[in-house]
């Protein structure tokens, strides 16, 4: 089973356990994109794990969500799951991922927003449906 571990606010954790929250949203940035998405050259079907791996001159790139079977949610940590010291003693829950969808962030003119860096990485979020 492929599982993604995420830290989450206690309020959201409680709502997920109660069944009143069924979507977990994460911002996709150049620094964390490999956890959430991969990139496909639609002309050649070549897959790239990182945005910076895509060669210059590649045309249409399709952004696909990395497939996960479940999310392991840990409440109360805001510094990323890599820095949680006593993860075994913290409460957590394992929830099934029923689907995932990527959304591009748009400006007031309905144009895609890009991060201000040399990569021209599109601003995106991913929703995991539980």
Beta strands, then each sheet from edge to edge (+ up, - down):
strand 1: 3-8
strand 2: 23-28
strand 3: 37-41
strand 4: 47-48
strand 5: 61-65
strand 6: 70-75
strand 7: 92-96
strand 8: 99-104
strand 9: 124-129
sheet 1: 1+ 6+ 7-
sheet 2: 2+ 9- 8+
sheet 3: 4+ 3- 5+
end
